[in-house]
């Protein structure tokens, strides 16, 4: 399982979802720190794992709820 926001995580994300990789990189650069939500940049944003897979992201509570509602995804704290 890849640690969210690690260099290996970004390498994989660039290959699978370039737009998300660029977005997450930009919000991390703007915040000046890596412990923020991979989607919106809010904090706190602990690491989560997609329940039916190995994919990980740092997610705030709001983004966990939005992704569940919009996409049916279940994210579990790591």
N, CA, C and O atoms as CSV, one atom per row, in Angstrom:
chain,resi,resn,atom,element,x,y,z
A,1,UNK,N,N,0.854,-1.173,0.000
A,1,UNK,CA,C,0.000,0.000,0.000
A,1,UNK,C,C,0.903,1.241,0.000
A,1,UNK,O,O,1.828,1.345,0.806
A,2,UNK,N,N,0.627,2.162,-0.899
A,2,UNK,CA,C,1.429,3.375,-1.015
A,2,UNK,C,C,1.009,4.417,0.016
A,2,UNK,O,O,-0.180,4.612,0.270
A,3,UNK,N,N,1.989,5.076,0.599
A,3,UNK,CA,C,1.729,6.151,1.558
A,3,UNK,C,C,1.266,7.386,0.792
A,3,UNK,O,O,1.975,7.847,-0.103
A,4,UNK,N,N,0.083,7.941,1.122
A,4,UNK,CA,C,-0.403,9.119,0.396
A,4,UNK,C,C,0.601,10.266,0.415
A,4,UNK,O,O,1.192,10.587,1.446
A,5,UNK,N,N,0.773,10.867,-0.747
A,5,UNK,CA,C,1.606,12.031,-0.983
A,5,UNK,C,C,3.097,11.710,-0.981
A,5,UNK,O,O,3.919,12.626,-1.010
A,6,UNK,N,N,3.464,10.427,-0.949
A,6,UNK,CA,C,4.875,10.049,-1.080
A,6,UNK,C,C,5.269,10.154,-2.552
A,6,UNK,O,O,4.403,10.251,-3.422
A,7,UNK,N,N,6.557,10.133,-2.830
A,7,UNK,CA,C,7.001,10.220,-4.225
A,7,UNK,C,C,6.505,9.015,-5.031
A,7,UNK,O,O,6.148,9.161,-6.200
A,8,UNK,N,N,6.478,7.830,-4.418
A,8,UNK,CA,C,5.977,6.639,-5.106
A,8,UNK,C,C,4.485,6.766,-5.406
A,8,UNK,O,O,4.020,6.357,-6.469
A,9,UNK,N,N,3.738,7.338,-4.455
A,9,UNK,CA,C,2.305,7.550,-4.627
A,9,UNK,C,C,2.057,8.475,-5.817
A,9,UNK,O,O,1.202,8.202,-6.659
A,10,UNK,N,N,2.822,9.582,-5.878
A,10,UNK,CA,C,2.669,10.519,-6.996
A,10,UNK,C,C,3.060,9.879,-8.324
A,10,UNK,O,O,2.401,10.121,-9.335
A,11,UNK,N,N,4.113,9.071,-8.343
A,11,UNK,CA,C,4.518,8.395,-9.579
A,11,UNK,C,C,3.380,7.523,-10.104
A,11,UNK,O,O,3.069,7.551,-11.295
A,12,UNK,N,N,2.764,6.751,-9.217
A,12,UNK,CA,C,1.646,5.896,-9.617
A,12,UNK,C,C,0.447,6.734,-10.075
A,12,UNK,O,O,-0.181,6.424,-11.087
A,13,UNK,N,N,0.135,7.789,-9.331
A,13,UNK,CA,C,-1.002,8.635,-9.680
A,13,UNK,C,C,-0.793,9.331,-11.021
A,13,UNK,O,O,-1.745,9.493,-11.784
A,14,UNK,N,N,0.430,9.740,-11.319
A,14,UNK,CA,C,0.706,10.359,-12.622
A,14,UNK,C,C,0.394,9.406,-13.768
A,14,UNK,O,O,-0.034,9.838,-14.839
A,15,UNK,N,N,0.606,8.123,-13.550
A,15,UNK,CA,C,0.329,7.130,-14.592
A,15,UNK,C,C,-1.154,6.795,-14.700
A,15,UNK,O,O,-1.634,6.468,-15.785
A,16,UNK,N,N,-1.879,6.872,-13.601
A,16,UNK,CA,C,-3.271,6.434,-13.591
A,16,UNK,C,C,-4.291,7.565,-13.630
A,16,UNK,O,O,-5.405,7.375,-14.117
A,17,UNK,N,N,-3.921,8.742,-13.121
A,17,UNK,CA,C,-4.855,9.869,-13.081
A,17,UNK,C,C,-4.042,11.168,-13.038
A,17,UNK,O,O,-3.899,11.800,-11.992
A,18,UNK,N,N,-3.523,11.537,-14.190
A,18,UNK,CA,C,-2.626,12.691,-14.286
A,18,UNK,C,C,-3.277,13.967,-13.762
A,18,UNK,O,O,-2.629,14.756,-13.074
A,19,UNK,N,N,-4.535,14.170,-14.078
A,19,UNK,CA,C,-5.232,15.384,-13.640
A,19,UNK,C,C,-5.275,15.468,-12.111
A,19,UNK,O,O,-5.026,16.531,-11.543
A,20,UNK,N,N,-5.590,14.352,-11.443
A,20,UNK,CA,C,-5.621,14.344,-9.976
A,20,UNK,C,C,-4.226,14.568,-9.410
A,20,UNK,O,O,-4.073,15.273,-8.413
A,21,UNK,N,N,-3.211,13.982,-10.027
A,21,UNK,CA,C,-1.838,14.168,-9.563
A,21,UNK,C,C,-1.437,15.647,-9.628
A,21,UNK,O,O,-0.839,16.177,-8.692
A,22,UNK,N,N,-1.767,16.295,-10.725
A,22,UNK,CA,C,-1.439,17.713,-10.882
A,22,UNK,C,C,-2.215,18.560,-9.874
A,22,UNK,O,O,-1.662,19.492,-9.291
A,23,UNK,N,N,-3.484,18.242,-9.669
A,23,UNK,CA,C,-4.322,18.975,-8.716
A,23,UNK,C,C,-3.773,18.825,-7.294
A,23,UNK,O,O,-3.593,19.815,-6.585
A,24,UNK,N,N,-3.509,17.585,-6.886
A,24,UNK,CA,C,-3.010,17.346,-5.527
A,24,UNK,C,C,-1.654,18.003,-5.335
A,24,UNK,O,O,-1.397,18.598,-4.289
A,25,UNK,N,N,-0.789,17.905,-6.324
A,25,UNK,CA,C,0.516,18.562,-6.232
A,25,UNK,C,C,0.392,20.069,-6.061
A,25,UNK,O,O,1.144,20.677,-5.297
A,26,UNK,N,N,-0.558,20.673,-6.773
A,26,UNK,CA,C,-0.755,22.124,-6.686
A,26,UNK,C,C,-1.276,22.539,-5.309
A,26,UNK,O,O,-0.828,23.550,-4.767
A,27,UNK,N,N,-2.211,21.784,-4.735
A,27,UNK,CA,C,-2.737,22.186,-3.430
A,27,UNK,C,C,-1.703,21.958,-2.328
A,27,UNK,O,O,-1.663,22.708,-1.353
A,28,UNK,N,N,-0.869,20.930,-2.474
A,28,UNK,CA,C,0.213,20.715,-1.508
A,28,UNK,C,C,1.226,21.857,-1.598
A,28,UNK,O,O,1.685,22.367,-0.576
A,29,UNK,N,N,1.571,22.254,-2.817
A,29,UNK,CA,C,2.511,23.364,-3.002
A,29,UNK,C,C,1.956,24.660,-2.421
A,29,UNK,O,O,2.684,25.416,-1.778
A,30,UNK,N,N,0.677,24.916,-2.643
A,30,UNK,CA,C,0.056,26.139,-2.121
A,30,UNK,C,C,-0.005,26.127,-0.600
A,30,UNK,O,O,0.173,27.166,0.035
A,31,UNK,N,N,-0.254,24.967,-0.011
A,31,UNK,CA,C,-0.356,24.861,1.445
A,31,UNK,C,C,1.017,24.826,2.103
A,31,UNK,O,O,1.160,25.204,3.266
A,32,UNK,N,N,2.024,24.376,1.365
A,32,UNK,CA,C,3.362,24.282,1.925
A,32,UNK,C,C,3.530,23.121,2.899
A,32,UNK,O,O,4.438,23.130,3.731
A,33,UNK,N,N,2.661,22.129,2.796
A,33,UNK,CA,C,2.727,20.955,3.669
A,33,UNK,C,C,2.003,19.798,3.000
A,33,UNK,O,O,1.211,20.002,2.079
A,34,UNK,N,N,2.275,18.583,3.463
A,34,UNK,CA,C,1.743,17.392,2.802
A,34,UNK,C,C,0.619,16.700,3.564
A,34,UNK,O,O,0.036,15.748,3.046
A,35,UNK,N,N,0.302,17.139,4.761
A,35,UNK,CA,C,-0.692,16.423,5.580
A,35,UNK,C,C,-2.107,16.958,5.391
A,35,UNK,O,O,-2.905,16.962,6.328
A,36,UNK,N,N,-2.414,17.407,4.181
A,36,UNK,CA,C,-3.714,17.981,3.866
A,36,UNK,C,C,-4.506,17.030,2.963
A,36,UNK,O,O,-3.958,16.061,2.437
A,37,UNK,N,N,-5.780,17.311,2.793
A,37,UNK,CA,C,-6.659,16.494,1.964
A,37,UNK,C,C,-6.171,16.481,0.512
A,37,UNK,O,O,-5.862,17.527,-0.058
A,38,UNK,N,N,-6.107,15.299,-0.071
A,38,UNK,CA,C,-5.673,15.118,-1.459
A,38,UNK,C,C,-6.637,15.765,-2.453
A,38,UNK,O,O,-6.260,16.033,-3.594
A,39,UNK,N,N,-7.868,16.016,-2.033
A,39,UNK,CA,C,-8.893,16.552,-2.926
A,39,UNK,C,C,-9.062,18.061,-2.759
A,39,UNK,O,O,-9.009,18.806,-3.738
A,40,UNK,N,N,-9.268,18.516,-1.507
A,40,UNK,CA,C,-9.628,19.926,-1.299
A,40,UNK,C,C,-8.578,20.745,-0.544
A,40,UNK,O,O,-8.651,21.974,-0.537
A,41,UNK,N,N,-7.608,20.089,0.089
A,41,UNK,CA,C,-6.570,20.812,0.809
A,41,UNK,C,C,-6.906,21.121,2.253
A,41,UNK,O,O,-6.105,21.745,2.949
A,42,UNK,N,N,-8.073,20.701,2.721
A,42,UNK,CA,C,-8.446,20.955,4.119
A,42,UNK,C,C,-7.644,20.073,5.071
A,42,UNK,O,O,-6.993,19.108,4.668
A,43,UNK,N,N,-7.714,20.434,6.320
A,43,UNK,CA,C,-7.112,19.633,7.386
A,43,UNK,C,C,-8.105,19.528,8.528
A,43,UNK,O,O,-8.951,20.414,8.644
A,44,UNK,N,N,-8.068,18.543,9.356
A,44,UNK,CA,C,-7.139,17.416,9.292
A,44,UNK,C,C,-7.537,16.461,8.169
A,44,UNK,O,O,-8.702,16.382,7.780
A,45,UNK,N,N,-6.549,15.747,7.666
A,45,UNK,CA,C,-6.786,14.812,6.571
A,45,UNK,C,C,-5.893,13.585,6.757
A,45,UNK,O,O,-4.817,13.498,6.165
A,46,UNK,N,N,-6.341,12.650,7.572
A,46,UNK,CA,C,-5.540,11.452,7.795
A,46,UNK,C,C,-5.546,10.544,6.559
A,46,UNK,O,O,-6.427,10.657,5.707
A,47,UNK,N,N,-4.574,9.657,6.466
A,47,UNK,CA,C,-4.552,8.709,5.353
A,47,UNK,C,C,-5.760,7.769,5.416
A,47,UNK,O,O,-6.171,7.332,6.491
A,48,UNK,N,N,-6.307,7.473,4.252
A,48,UNK,CA,C,-7.414,6.529,4.108
A,48,UNK,C,C,-7.060,5.539,3.012
A,48,UNK,O,O,-6.237,5.820,2.141
A,49,UNK,N,N,-7.701,4.365,3.071
A,49,UNK,CA,C,-7.545,3.331,2.058
A,49,UNK,C,C,-8.917,3.020,1.488
A,49,UNK,O,O,-9.893,2.889,2.228
A,50,UNK,N,N,-8.985,2.903,0.168
A,50,UNK,CA,C,-10.225,2.513,-0.487
A,50,UNK,C,C,-10.563,1.092,-0.059
A,50,UNK,O,O,-9.729,0.196,-0.184
A,51,UNK,N,N,-11.768,0.876,0.442
A,51,UNK,CA,C,-12.150,-0.400,1.052
A,51,UNK,C,C,-11.996,-1.590,0.112
A,51,UNK,O,O,-11.638,-2.680,0.560
A,52,UNK,N,N,-12.258,-1.405,-1.177
A,52,UNK,CA,C,-12.186,-2.538,-2.103
A,52,UNK,C,C,-10.899,-2.553,-2.918
A,52,UNK,O,O,-10.862,-3.105,-4.017
A,53,UNK,N,N,-9.852,-1.951,-2.385
A,53,UNK,CA,C,-8.592,-1.926,-3.119
A,53,UNK,C,C,-7.440,-1.452,-2.259
A,53,UNK,O,O,-7.560,-1.307,-1.042
A,54,UNK,N,N,-6.339,-1.218,-2.913
A,54,UNK,CA,C,-5.115,-0.791,-2.236
A,54,UNK,C,C,-4.901,0.717,-2.313
A,54,UNK,O,O,-3.996,1.241,-1.662
A,55,UNK,N,N,-5.725,1.433,-3.104
A,55,UNK,CA,C,-5.472,2.858,-3.321
A,55,UNK,C,C,-5.634,3.650,-2.023
A,55,UNK,O,O,-6.523,3.363,-1.222
A,56,UNK,N,N,-4.772,4.643,-1.822
A,56,UNK,CA,C,-4.803,5.481,-0.629
A,56,UNK,C,C,-4.852,6.953,-1.015
A,56,UNK,O,O,-4.410,7.348,-2.094
A,57,UNK,N,N,-5.399,7.753,-0.109
A,57,UNK,CA,C,-5.397,9.212,-0.218
A,57,UNK,C,C,-5.509,9.780,1.184
A,57,UNK,O,O,-5.966,9.104,2.105
A,58,UNK,N,N,-5.095,11.009,1.336
A,58,UNK,CA,C,-5.402,11.747,2.554
A,58,UNK,C,C,-6.734,12.425,2.298
A,58,UNK,O,O,-6.892,13.144,1.311
A,59,UNK,N,N,-7.699,12.197,3.189
A,59,UNK,CA,C,-9.036,12.754,2.980
A,59,UNK,C,C,-9.573,13.384,4.253
A,59,UNK,O,O,-9.432,12.830,5.344
A,60,UNK,N,N,-10.191,14.549,4.101
A,60,UNK,CA,C,-10.911,15.168,5.217
A,60,UNK,C,C,-12.282,14.482,5.321
A,60,UNK,O,O,-12.692,13.762,4.411
A,61,UNK,N,N,-12.970,14.708,6.417
A,61,UNK,CA,C,-14.283,14.078,6.620
A,61,UNK,C,C,-15.283,14.456,5.531
A,61,UNK,O,O,-16.069,13.620,5.084
A,62,UNK,N,N,-15.249,15.720,5.105
A,62,UNK,CA,C,-16.186,16.149,4.059
A,62,UNK,C,C,-15.957,15.396,2.754
A,62,UNK,O,O,-16.917,14.954,2.122
A,63,UNK,N,N,-14.700,15.243,2.340
A,63,UNK,CA,C,-14.416,14.558,1.076
A,63,UNK,C,C,-14.712,13.066,1.167
A,63,UNK,O,O,-15.117,12.466,0.172
A,64,UNK,N,N,-14.521,12.451,2.332
A,64,UNK,CA,C,-14.925,11.050,2.506
A,64,UNK,C,C,-16.425,10.930,2.244
A,64,UNK,O,O,-16.857,10.037,1.515
A,65,UNK,N,N,-17.214,11.818,2.830
A,65,UNK,CA,C,-18.667,11.794,2.650
A,65,UNK,C,C,-19.092,12.087,1.232
A,65,UNK,O,O,-19.995,11.435,0.707
A,66,UNK,N,N,-18.457,13.057,0.605
A,66,UNK,CA,C,-18.807,13.415,-0.775
A,66,UNK,C,C,-18.506,12.259,-1.718
A,66,UNK,O,O,-19.323,11.937,-2.580
A,67,UNK,N,N,-17.345,11.632,-1.567
A,67,UNK,CA,C,-16.981,10.517,-2.447
A,67,UNK,C,C,-17.905,9.314,-2.233
A,67,UNK,O,O,-18.197,8.573,-3.171
A,68,UNK,N,N,-18.356,9.130,-1.004
A,68,UNK,CA,C,-19.308,8.042,-0.740
A,68,UNK,C,C,-20.632,8.349,-1.437
A,68,UNK,O,O,-21.210,7.486,-2.098
A,69,UNK,N,N,-21.101,9.572,-1.285
A,69,UNK,CA,C,-22.397,9.958,-1.850
A,69,UNK,C,C,-22.360,9.978,-3.392
A,69,UNK,O,O,-23.280,9.478,-4.039
A,70,UNK,N,N,-21.310,10.547,-3.967
A,70,UNK,CA,C,-21.250,10.703,-5.423
A,70,UNK,C,C,-20.834,9.435,-6.166
A,70,UNK,O,O,-21.353,9.143,-7.244
A,71,UNK,N,N,-19.894,8.682,-5.585
A,71,UNK,CA,C,-19.305,7.560,-6.310
A,71,UNK,C,C,-19.523,6.205,-5.635
A,71,UNK,O,O,-19.143,5.170,-6.181
A,72,UNK,N,N,-20.134,6.212,-4.447
A,72,UNK,CA,C,-20.339,4.968,-3.730
A,72,UNK,C,C,-19.069,4.377,-3.135
A,72,UNK,O,O,-19.038,3.207,-2.755
A,73,UNK,N,N,-18.014,5.199,-3.056
A,73,UNK,CA,C,-16.731,4.728,-2.523
A,73,UNK,C,C,-16.762,4.684,-0.998
A,73,UNK,O,O,-17.350,5.545,-0.345
A,74,UNK,N,N,-16.124,3.675,-0.457
A,74,UNK,CA,C,-15.969,3.563,0.988
A,74,UNK,C,C,-14.479,3.664,1.296
A,74,UNK,O,O,-13.681,2.829,0.868
A,75,UNK,N,N,-14.122,4.703,2.047
A,75,UNK,CA,C,-12.732,4.952,2.444
A,75,UNK,C,C,-12.575,4.661,3.923
A,75,UNK,O,O,-13.355,5.146,4.742
A,76,UNK,N,N,-11.567,3.868,4.268
A,76,UNK,CA,C,-11.304,3.478,5.640
A,76,UNK,C,C,-10.032,4.140,6.144
A,76,UNK,O,O,-9.046,4.207,5.411
A,77,UNK,N,N,-10.030,4.633,7.384
A,77,UNK,CA,C,-8.785,5.185,7.937
A,77,UNK,C,C,-7.703,4.115,7.960
A,77,UNK,O,O,-7.970,2.944,8.230
A,78,UNK,N,N,-6.492,4.533,7.676
A,78,UNK,CA,C,-5.353,3.598,7.685
A,78,UNK,C,C,-4.768,3.541,9.074
A,78,UNK,O,O,-3.801,2.816,9.308
